Amino acid sequence: MAEPTTIATPQADAEEKPKLKICCACPDTRKPRDECVVQKGEEHCEEFIEAHKVCLRSKGFKVS
């Protein structure tokens, strides 16, 4: 008896890659984050940094 042929199909739950480069994503949160870090230092800009991370995650990037 012949074995059935299997066809490889993409997984439905496979993660989609971001369509942008990370440097080009979220300019609206990147600019205030960068300005804050330059003027005040990273330790004083946590809200801007977190807002930028949230935006990047929404675009499909994995950031910690």
N, C-alpha and C positions, 0 to 999 in steps of 0.2 A: 504494500500500500504506500502511495506517495505521501510525503509530509506536506502539509499546507504551506504555502508561500507567505511569508510575513513581509509587510511593507513598513519601513520606518517612516513614522510621521512625527512632526514636531509636537512637543508636549504643549498641551493647552495652557498649563500654568507656568510655562517658561517665562522668565523675566525679560522684559523688553529693554534693550539698550537705549540709553539717552540719545536723543537726536542732535544735541549740541555738545560742543566741547565744554568742559567745566569752566574754563576761563570766560566763556561767552554767555553762560547761563546766569540769570538773576542779576542783571546790572543795577536794578533798583535797590537791591539790598547790599550788593557788593560795595558800591561807592560809599555809602554812609559808614559801613563797617571799616573800610580801609582808612577813611578820613579820621574816624574816631581812634583807631589804633595808632595812627601816625601822631595825632595831637595829644592823646591822653594815655596811651599805652594799652596793651591788650587786656590787662587786668581790670580796666575801667570800662570795657566795651562789651561785656558779656551779652547784653540784650541785642546788640547789633550782630554779634557773631552768631547767636542762636537763631535770629530771624533769617540770616543768610543760609544757615544749615537747613532750616525748615524749607526754604525756597528750593535749595538744591535737591533735597529729598523728594519734593513734589515733582521735580523734573526727571526723577529716576536715578539720581546719583546716590551712591552709598557713602555717607559721611558719618564719622563718629563724633 
